[in-house]
């Protein structure tokens, strides 16, 4: 599995995408991709992930933006030197595309900042 990584200030975001062949329906134009995300807090202060913003592009140039609170129903607190991991999925109408975005983070002192989610490629049968 290929890993994509971005470092913003003290937050390292690593994403590993995976094509989910068993959940894909090629005839209906439904290509399913999973992705594993690791958010590492390399700073000295605890941070909390408040919101996510995704930009999802398919092979035809169609762009969808998804924004909301937390990730998979959580707004995790990540202590200094620790990490939070989760996985999710996305469905495209084409056999390839990409995703990228930001996490809105807040330090324990109240300071807010956006941590980059690296752009990663989604490609059917690319495992």
KOLVOSE-273357 format. One record per residue (C-alpha): chain; residue in one letter; x, y, z. Coordinates in Angstrom, 3 decimals, decimal comma. Each point is the difference from the previous one (the first is absolute). Layout:
{chain A	res A	px X	py Y	pz Z}
...
***
This chain:
{chain A	res X	px 0,000	py 0,000	pz 0,000}
{chain A	res X	px 1,415	py 3,371	pz -1,031}
{chain A	res X	px 0,197	py 2,617	pz 2,767}
{chain A	res X	px -0,538	py 3,719	pz -0,517}
{chain A	res X	px 1,168	py 2,425	pz 2,679}
{chain A	res X	px -0,306	py 3,678	pz 0,927}
{chain A	res X	px 1,485	py 1,892	pz 2,932}
{chain A	res X	px -1,645	py 3,230	pz 1,172}
{chain A	res X	px 1,664	py 1,624	pz 2,973}
{chain A	res X	px 0,107	py -2,919	pz 2,461}
{chain A	res X	px -2,726	py -2,176	pz -1,555}
{chain A	res X	px 0,992	py -2,820	pz -2,354}
{chain A	res X	px -2,830	py -1,512	pz -2,063}
{chain A	res X	px 0,652	py -3,276	pz -1,808}
{chain A	res X	px -2,560	py -1,585	pz -2,345}
{chain A	res X	px 0,093	py -3,473	pz -1,550}
{chain A	res X	px -2,727	py -0,580	pz -2,640}
{chain A	res X	px -1,265	py -3,426	pz -1,015}
{chain A	res X	px -2,211	py -1,074	pz -2,912}
{chain A	res X	px -2,923	py -2,109	pz 1,251}
{chain A	res X	px -0,629	py -2,307	pz -2,947}
{chain A	res X	px -2,568	py -2,123	pz 1,856}
{chain A	res X	px -2,247	py 3,026	pz 0,607}
{chain A	res X	px 0,392	py 1,475	pz -3,483}
{chain A	res X	px -2,662	py -0,348	pz -2,707}
{chain A	res X	px 1,706	py 0,869	pz -3,290}
{chain A	res X	px -3,213	py -0,331	pz -2,050}
{chain A	res X	px -1,729	py 2,632	pz 2,149}
{chain A	res X	px 3,009	py 2,312	pz 0,095}
{chain A	res X	px 0,475	py -0,477	pz 3,748}
{chain A	res X	px 3,680	py -0,222	pz 0,937}
{chain A	res X	px 0,655	py -0,313	pz 3,738}
{chain A	res X	px 3,220	py 1,055	pz 1,691}
{chain A	res X	px 0,954	py -0,271	pz 3,650}
{chain A	res X	px 2,593	py 2,169	pz 1,655}
{chain A	res X	px 1,896	py -0,254	pz 3,272}
{chain A	res X	px 0,925	py 3,247	pz 1,748}
{chain A	res X	px 2,571	py 0,543	pz 2,752}
{chain A	res X	px 0,197	py 3,413	pz 1,684}
{chain A	res X	px 3,146	py 0,425	pz 2,108}
{chain A	res X	px 0,478	py 2,815	pz 2,482}
{chain A	res X	px 3,724	py 0,737	pz -0,001}
{chain A	res X	px -0,453	py 3,138	pz 2,115}
{chain A	res X	px 0,200	py 0,724	pz 3,720}
{chain A	res X	px -3,696	py 0,884	pz 0,407}
{chain A	res X	px -3,063	py -2,214	pz -0,229}
{chain A	res X	px -2,194	py 0,636	pz -3,074}
{chain A	res X	px -3,591	py -0,786	pz -0,864}
{chain A	res X	px -1,300	py -0,688	pz -3,492}
{chain A	res X	px -3,144	py 2,120	pz -0,381}
{chain A	res X	px -0,964	py -0,159	pz -3,683}
{chain A	res X	px 0,947	py -1,562	pz -3,322}
{chain A	res X	px -0,148	py 1,379	pz -3,533}
{chain A	res X	px 0,500	py -2,339	pz -2,961}
{chain A	res X	px 0,324	py 0,822	pz -3,694}
{chain A	res X	px -0,765	py -3,133	pz -2,035}
{chain A	res X	px 0,695	py -0,064	pz -3,755}
{chain A	res X	px -0,917	py -2,767	pz -2,421}
{chain A	res X	px 1,542	py -0,906	pz -3,355}
{chain A	res X	px -2,413	py 2,253	pz -1,896}
{chain A	res X	px 0,948	py 3,081	pz 1,996}
{chain A	res X	px -3,155	py -0,043	pz 2,139}
{chain A	res X	px 0,807	py 1,539	pz 3,392}
{chain A	res X	px -1,927	py -0,616	pz 3,211}
{chain A	res X	px 0,724	py 1,743	pz 3,285}
{chain A	res X	px -0,888	py -1,608	pz 3,310}
{chain A	res X	px 0,193	py 1,898	pz 3,262}
{chain A	res X	px -1,131	py -0,845	pz 3,498}
{chain A	res X	px 0,791	py -0,489	pz 3,639}
{chain A	res X	px 2,780	py -2,378	pz 0,962}
{chain A	res X	px 0,770	py -3,298	pz -1,685}
{chain A	res X	px -2,214	py -3,110	pz 0,030}
{chain A	res X	px -2,160	py 1,539	pz 2,733}
{chain A	res X	px 2,898	py 1,004	pz 2,266}
{chain A	res X	px 1,832	py 3,204	pz 0,886}
{chain A	res X	px 3,082	py -1,733	pz 1,375}
{chain A	res X	px 2,408	py 1,593	pz 2,445}
{chain A	res X	px 3,582	py -0,920	pz -0,897}
{chain A	res X	px 2,507	py 0,414	pz 2,842}
{chain A	res X	px 3,525	py 1,252	pz -0,723}
{chain A	res X	px 2,099	py -2,754	pz -1,548}
{chain A	res X	px -2,987	py -2,230	pz -0,776}
{chain A	res X	px -2,153	py -0,777	pz -3,042}
{chain A	res X	px -3,587	py -0,677	pz -1,040}
{chain A	res X	px -0,840	py -2,466	pz -2,750}
{chain A	res X	px -3,221	py -0,656	pz -1,868}
{chain A	res X	px -1,181	py -1,337	pz -3,319}
{chain A	res X	px -2,809	py 0,907	pz -2,332}
{chain A	res X	px -0,963	py -0,362	pz -3,647}
{chain A	res X	px -1,137	py 1,901	pz -3,046}
{chain A	res X	px -1,966	py -0,960	pz -3,107}
{chain A	res X	px 0,898	py 1,367	pz -3,437}
{chain A	res X	px -1,796	py -0,319	pz -3,331}
{chain A	res X	px 3,333	py -0,493	pz -1,785}
{chain A	res X	px 2,841	py -2,462	pz 0,482}
{chain A	res X	px 2,374	py 2,712	pz 1,185}
{chain A	res X	px 0,047	py 3,293	pz 1,847}
{chain A	res X	px 1,578	py 1,738	pz 2,945}
{chain A	res X	px -0,730	py 1,400	pz 3,440}
{chain A	res X	px 1,578	py 2,741	pz 2,105}
{chain A	res X	px -1,065	py 2,416	pz 2,672}
{chain A	res X	px 0,530	py 1,423	pz 3,468}
{chain A	res X	px -0,765	py -0,728	pz 3,632}
{chain A	res X	px -0,914	py 2,918	pz 2,250}
{chain A	res X	px 2,020	py -0,532	pz 3,165}
{chain A	res X	px -0,016	py 1,770	pz 3,362}
{chain A	res X	px 2,836	py 0,041	pz 2,506}
{chain A	res X	px -0,722	py -0,175	pz 3,725}
{chain A	res X	px 0,792	py 3,752	pz 0,202}
{chain A	res X	px -2,934	py 0,686	pz -2,383}
{chain A	res X	px 2,113	py 0,735	pz -3,097}
{chain A	res X	px -1,621	py -1,367	pz -3,172}
{chain A	res X	px 1,754	py -0,946	pz -3,224}
{chain A	res X	px -0,528	py -2,143	pz -3,088}
{chain A	res X	px 2,105	py -3,120	pz -0,517}
{chain A	res X	px 0,410	py -1,111	pz -3,607}
{chain A	res X	px -1,241	py -3,399	pz -1,145}
{chain A	res X	px 2,348	py -0,982	pz -2,841}
{chain A	res X	px -1,392	py -0,449	pz -3,488}
{chain A	res X	px -0,205	py -3,721	pz -0,679}
{chain A	res X	px -0,906	py -1,948	pz -3,100}
{chain A	res X	px -2,833	py -2,475	pz -0,259}
{chain A	res X	px 0,380	py -2,541	pz -2,783}
{chain A	res X	px -1,946	py -3,204	pz -0,549}
{chain A	res X	px 2,156	py -3,149	pz 0,219}
{chain A	res X	px 2,935	py 2,044	pz 1,362}
{chain A	res X	px 0,531	py -2,089	pz 3,135}
***
